[in-house]
Amino acid sequence: MSYSALLTDLYQLTMLAGYFEKGMHDDPAVFDLFFRTPPFKGGYVVFVGLETALRYLSELRFTDGDLAYLKTLGIFKDSFLDFLENFRFRGRVIAMPEGTAAFPLEPMVTVEAPLAQAQFVETALLNIINFQSLVATKAARIVSVADGKEIVEFGLRRAQGPDGGLSEVRGAYIGGARSTSNVWAGQTLGIPVKGTHAHSWIMAFSDELSSFRAYADVFPDSSTLLVDTYDTLKSGIPNAIIVARELREKGHELRAVRLDSGDLALLSRESRRMLDEAGFPNVKILASNELDEYVIRSIREQGGQVDIYGVGTRLATCQGEGGGALGGVYKLVRHNGTPKLKVTSDISKSTIPDRKKLFRASHTNGTFLMDVICRENETPAPGDLLFNPRDPQKTIRIPAFAVLGPIRSVVMAEGVVTQPSPPLCEMADRCQAQLGCLADGVLRFDDVLPYGVYLSQGLHQLRMRLIEEVQKGYK
């Protein structure tokens, strides 16, 4: 899907016009995209959206229609609109691979380009990456409590519009929901599609059994029957068993039954018992209805016998404590060869200046220990002294046994993508592998143990010097 150049905030255009008017538009600039706090009061974010973002950057251009509309606003000079006619992104992008576990303050994406180009793309990059990463993180949390059971994404009708529905499925898939009810996503993204039928199908027939028979007649090898329209245990499951027997006599098997209301733990246990006693242990039980990580955890704790979870509203809208949005930001860290930082009275909110490299320190067994942000000319090593970016008085050394490796790489140079994106399934596998390397305390939902992100000594010293210089200027 192509994105309009007008997918932006007006102030990006007014700043762009200002840079152009003042002759600053070609100044070299560096921006970092990062977040300060994980959503859902959790311990991590799954980084997603890079492929979409790079496609946006590659295709960025103002059409004649775009320029005609901007002219009607009456605030831009013709010389600036002429400049926009040939506006393209020709910069450099450094980023994590999609599916990487990311943590507060570390740059997930860095954009290096002339100031006009690097500034203008802020809104679109944040729109793309914040939402897809948020959904992927929510999906990963849901998958983490499902005990290996399948998660199907059911959220299209509650998603943030058609494009939101497509972006949501992409994030959910990388986060671990390996199939979807969204047919457009199936076509566009190559994700397996799955579905059942609605209560209206049942109600369109004279009785429940007739509706089940009709559906099984049309789809004898792929029927999932919705069993809670009238009474799950007294009507739905008994009628499903009748149809399952009739299918078997014809050489077919009922695939699954779906529970969409009531006490899902109790109903799934009883449904499993009834199906097993009737000779159908392979008929799966699919549960839906306002599911999220907390509800699924509760179902499992109560002995629920669910094989497949259909997760819709609370995944698509990212509901949950501390949910709803990922507060990713995009900050200038270098301009015209000079390191820059945003300073506030709270040092924990001060940005981290200049070009950087990002390393992950791992135990020899693969467990992630900490991440290290350093200056461009530094390479961290075991034994190095590190500084907490939120509280510089707290220091730590890289363990002697740690294995360090870079997390990011150049993914675009001179506006051209330098490495093809892997298949979505590989991104999803990366996500699961990454989360498998995190300590349990980082993954849990309550009393989360923050993952360590630290600054190298050189970067810490640069940051503190710049803070001191800024503060002196206001004394």
N, C-alpha and C positions, 0 to 999 in steps of 0.2 A: 504494500500500500504506500502510495506517495503522500507526502505531507506538504501542505501549502507553506510558503515562506511566511505567510501571515499567521502561522501558528506561533504567536509570540505576544508579549505584552507591549503596549504602546511605548512604555519607557525605554525598551530596547531600541526602538526606532528613533526616539528623540535623542538618546545618548549617541546613537550611531550618527545622526545628523550633526550633533554637536562635535563629535570627534572629527567628522569630515570637514566641518566649517573651520575648526581650529587647527587643521593640518595634523591631527594626531592619529588618524585612522590606520596608518601604516606602522605605528610604533609596535615593536615586538612586545608580546604580552603572554603571560602564563596564568591559567586559571585551574584551580582544583575543584573537583566535585566530591563532596564527602557528606557525612551526617554526624550529628553530635550524640544522638540518643537512639538506640534501637526501638522499634515499635513493639507494642504488646507487652511492654515492661520486660522484654526478653534480653538475651545476651548477645545476639548476632543479627546480621542481615544477610540474606542470600542475594548476591549481586547478579542482576538480570537486566537485560534491555540493550546491551551493547550492539548487537547486530542491527537492531532497529535504529539505534542512534547513528550508527555509521552509515546506514542507508539514507537517513535524513541528511546527514552532512554531505554525502556524495551527490545527492540530487538537489541540494538547496539552490534555488534561483527564483527571481521575481518574474512572474509572467506579465504580459501586457495588461491583463485584467487587474493584477495586484497593483501595478503602478498607477493605473487609472483610478482605482479606489483610493489609494494614498493621496493622489492629487486632490480628490474631493474633500479631504479633511482640511485643506486650506492652511496647513501648518508647515509644509515642507517646500523648500525651494526647488525649482526645476533642475538646478545643477545637482542637487542631492538625488533626485529621482533618476537623473541620467546616470549617476554613479551606481545606483541600485540595479540598473538594467544589466550590468555586467558583473554584478556581485556574485562571487562563488566562495565556497570554503576551500582554502588551499593550505590548511594547517596540518599540524602533527598531533596525533592522539596517542596517549599511553594509557593502558587500562588493564584491569584484572580480566581473566577469562570469565565468561558467564558461568554461574554456578559456584563461584568462589564464596566462601564465608568471609564476610567483611565486618569490620568493627569500628567503633567511634573514632573520629578525627583522621583516619587514614584516607588518603586520596584514592578513591576507586577509579576515577578517570582524571587525567590531566590533559588540558587542551593548550597547545602552543601555536600561536598564529598572530598575524597582525591584529592590533587591538580591536578594530571594527569587527573582524570575523569572529574572534574569540569571544567578544562580549555579546554579539547578537545571538549566538546559538544557545545562550544560557537557558532561556525559558523552555525551549523544546527538549533539550537534553534532560532537564529536571523533570519535565512532564513524562518523558518516556521511561527514564531510569527509576524515578521514585515509585511510580505505580507498579511497574513490572517487578521490581525488587520487593516491594511491599507484599504483593500477592504471592510471590515465590516463598517469602519468609513465612507467611501464614500457612501456605500449603505444606512446607517442611515441618512446621509445628504439628499440623494435623497428622501427617504421615508418621511422625515420631511416636505417636501414641496408638497407632492402629495395629501394632504388633504384626506387621507384615501383610495385613489384609489390604485388598485393593481399594484405592480411592478413585472415584469417578467425579469429575468436575461437572456440576449441574447448574452453574450460576448465570447463564446467559440472560434469563428474563429479569434478573435483579442487578445486572452489571451496569456500568456507567456508559450507556449508549452502545451502538454497534461496534465502534472501534475499541471502546473500553472492553467490550465482551471478547474481542479477539486478543487484545493485549493481556487481558486477565487469564485467558486459557494458556497463553504462552508462558506467563509467569508461573501459573499453577502446575503446568507440566514439568518445567524445570525443577520446581520445588518438590515434585514427587507424585502428583496426580497424573497417572499415565494414560488416562482416557477422558473423553468429554462427551457431553450431549450436543455440543455446538457443531453442527454440520459444516458451517462455513470455516470454522477453525480446522476441522478435519481436512477439508479441501485445501486450505491455504497453507497450513502448517504441517500436514501429514500426520496428525495425531489420531489415534484410533477413536472412533465414535461408538458410543453405546447409548441405549435408551430402552424404555419400557413403553407404557401407555398411561394415559391420564384416567382419573376417575370418571370423566365424561364418557370414555369408551364403555365402561361398565354400565353407566346410567342410560346409554343410548339403546341398550337391549332390554328385553322384558324381564330378565333376571340375571344374576351374577354368573351362574353356570353357563348360560347361553353365551354371554360375552366372552368368557374364558375359552369356550369351545371354538368360537368364531376366530379369536385371535390365534389360537393354536393351529387352526386350520390354515390360516394365511402364513404363519411363521412356525412351522412344525419343528424346526431345528434351532430356533433362537428365541423362544418365548420366555419372557419374564412377566409373571402375572401379579398385578397390584391387588393385594388381598384384604385391604382395610376399608373398602367403601362402605360396607354395612357392619360386619362383625368379623374381626380377623380370625378368631379361634373357633367360632361356632359356624361360620359360613365360608369365609375366604379360604382358609387352609383346607378344610374338607373338600370344597369344590376344586381347588387346585390339585388335590390328590386324585380326584376323579379324572380330571383332564390328563394328569400325568400318566395314569394307568391306560387311558385311551390312546395317548401318544405312543406309549411303549408297545401296545398291541400292534401299532402300525409301523414299528421300527424306529421310532423317534424318542427323544428324551426331553422332558421339561428342563429348561436351563436354570430358572431361578424364580423365587417369589420376592415381592417387594413390600416392605412395611414402611408406611409413611405417616403414622400417627400413633399416639398412645405411648405406653411404657415399652420402649424398644428393647430394653434388657429382658423384661419378662416375656414379651411377645416373641422375641427371637428364640429364647430358651424353649418355650412351649412349641413354637413352630418347628424347631429342630427335632424335638422329641416326636411330634406327630409325623413328620416327614420320614424320620428314621424308622419308626414303627411300621409305617406303611410300605417300607422297602425302597425309599428314595433318599439315601444318604448323600447322593451327589448333587441333589438340587440345592443350589446356593440360596442364601438369604441376603437380600440387599436391603439396607436401611437408609432412609432419608428423613427429612423434616428438621430444618434448623440445626444441623449438625456443625460442630466445630471441635477443636482439640479437647475442650473441657467436657463436652457431652460424650464424645467417643471414649474418653478416659473413664467416665462414669459408667458407661455401658459395659466396658470391659471389666471394671472393678466389681460390677454386679453379676458377672458371669454370663453376659450376653453372648449369643452365638451368631454373630454377624460375620458374613464372609466378605461383603462388599459395602462400602460406605459411599453414598451419593451426597456430596457436599456442595451446596449451592450458595444461598444468600450470604452466609457468614464468611465464605471464602471470597466470593466476588466483591463484596463490599468491605471485606477485611474488618468485620466487627470483632470486638473483644476489648478487654481492658487495655488501655493505652494504644488502641488500634486506630484505624481510620485514615492514617496518613504516615508517610515516611518523610521526615523533615530534612531531606537532602538539600544542601546549599552549594553554591558555586561562587568561589571567592578568588579575587585577583591576588596572586602571590608573587608576581614579578612583572615589572613594567620598565621598558627601556633599559634593561640590564640591571635594574635595581630591585633587590628583594622588597616585598611589600607585605604588610600585615594589618589586619583590623584589630584595634585595641579597645578594650572596654575596661571598666573598673574591676571586672571579674576576670582574672587571668585565665580561668578555665574556658572562657568564651573567646579569648584571643586566637586568631588564626595562626597557622604555622607557615612561615614565609618560604619563598624561593622554590626552585626546582628540587625535586626529591626522588629518592629511591625507596622502595618498600620491600622489606625482607620478612620472611616468616622463619622463626626458630622452632625446630621440631626436636622431640626426643628421638633417640635411636630407634624406638619402637613405632615411630610415626605420629605420635600424639603431638598436637600443636602446643607449644609452650608460651609463645608471645610473638608479637609483631614489632618490628623496628623500623621507624621512619628516620632516614638519614639524608644528609646533603648529597648532591649529585656526585661529588668527588670522594665520597666515603663508601667503604664496604665494611659492615659490622663483622665482628669475629667473637668467638667465645672468650669470655672474660671482660669484654668491654663494659664500661659503666654507662647506664642508661638513665633517663630522667622521665618521670611521670609528667605528661603534658598538662594535666589538670592541677597537679600539685608538685612543683619543681623540687620541693624539699624531699620528696620521696624518690629514692634511687634504687636501682637493682643492677646486678651484673648478669650478662648472658651466661648461662651455665656452661661449664667446661665441656660437657658432653653434647651440647646442642649442635644440630646440623642446620645451617642457614641456607636459604635459597630465595631468589627474587620472586615476587608475586606477580609483577606487572611486566608488560612488554609493549613495544610500539605496534599499534594496530592500524595506524593510518599515517601516511607521510605525503606531504604536498597535496593533500586532499584525496589521495588514492588509498584504498584499503590494501594493506600489505600482507595480510594473512586471512585466508577464507575462514568463515565461521564453521565450526564443527556441527554435525547434526544435533538436533535438540536432544536426542536420546543420550548423546555423550555429555551434554551440559547437565542433564538430569543425573547421570551417573556421577559426574563430578560433584554435584551438590551432595548426594548421599555419602560419597567418599569423604568429602570435607567435613561434614557434620559428624561422621564416624570418628574423626580424629580430634574432636573437641572433648574436653572434660565434661563429665556429667553435670557439674555445677553450672557450666555455661549454657547447657541445653535445657535445664529445668525451667518450669514456669513460675515457681515461687522461690524467694530468697536466692535470686540468680547471682552466681559468682562472676563478676566482670572479667572479661578476657583482657590480658595485659597488652596495651599498645604504648610503646615508649619512644622517646626521642634519643637519637645519638647525641654524644657530647657536643659535637660540632654544631648540629642543628639547634640544640638547646641554647648554646652560647649565642648563636646568631639571633635567635628569637628574643632572648632576654636583653641583648644589646639594643635591638630595635625598639622593644618596649620601653627601655630606659630613655632612649633618644626621644621618643614621642612624648613620654611623660615630662621630660625636661622642657620640651617646647611649650608646655602649658603651665609651667610654674612661674 
